[in-house]
């Protein structure tokens, strides 16, 4: 069983990595220098992929922030739907999850 401090450290580390990824994506959007239509089309396709990656990173970041808040409130590791403990194995795979296995399927 991982300690709360270790889980917090893991979440904070992931938060740093996601913040850096979001910054890199933002920087990439600002460096476009396409000169012709073909290059602009290629960049546009790349932008869509980058946008999706950025959206996913921001969503995960929100989940991490919520998990850290639950830690501060003493509610981390308990399902927000039923209040039952979330299995350690599930927290190992998805440390920011707010749901037990049964309720995750419903959301």
Helices and strands as residue ranges (DSSP letters): H 4-30, H 37-72, H 88-93, H 101-104
